[in-house]
Amino acid sequence: MVLAESATSLLFKLSQKMSQKGFLEALHRCCKYSWDKRPYDFVHLPWSKLAVVNFVSVDACTSCFQMMNAVAGYPGVCVAGVRRAANQGLEANLAHFCAKCSQSSTYEYLPLIFVSGKEVPLDWACERFVTRPTLLHFVSKLESERAQAAWKREDQVCLIQGTWPREEEAKLKGCHLAPCKDAWPNGFEACKMISAFEEAQDDRAFV
């Protein structure tokens, strides 16, 4: 796997549930980082098996990617996979988090923010590094994604149940209707097919 040249943020898929402290200890151990010279400024585990890290430079990000990608999935390694994160940079990652919180999303852990290797308060970092236009951009983006997700779920229910009033309406919505609902083996199989397709298409960082 090749990392984009401009990447500074990585997404880590973990092989086990971890705390942010446990993940950082594992990251430092694998990459031989010094605790007084942290090469990252943003660390967040939105879920206990997913971590997002933004590095202070492209070189630091590339170096970590190469080391972790080489050992990911091996026995005893907590990282099952690593790739470029959807949001790049400290501001973008902070703005994404703030936008999610503004829409009542909840997280087990708050992001850890570091400046010159020293941890700083999250609210201070948000005020200092996130501009209003960037925050509004992410709020608008998330609202649009949620609306599309709700529309998609409605489409899927109609597709599985065969309840479209007209085939033309289904085509307008971008769905491919089976000749009749009996063409599906059963609703469970239809759900599995849709889920498999979504997993293959989903390339977002975290929700």
Secondary structure, DSSP 8 states (H G I E B T S, - for coil): ----TT--EEEEEESS---HHHHHHHHHHHHT-BTTB-SEEEEEEEETTEEEEEESSHHHHHHHHHHHHHHTTSTT-SEEEEEE-SS-SHHHHHHHHHHHHHTT---SS--EEEETTEEE-HHHHHHHH--HHHHHHHHHHHHHHHHHHHHHHHHHHHHHHT--S-HHHHHHTT----SSGGGSS-HHHHHHHHHHHHHHH---S--
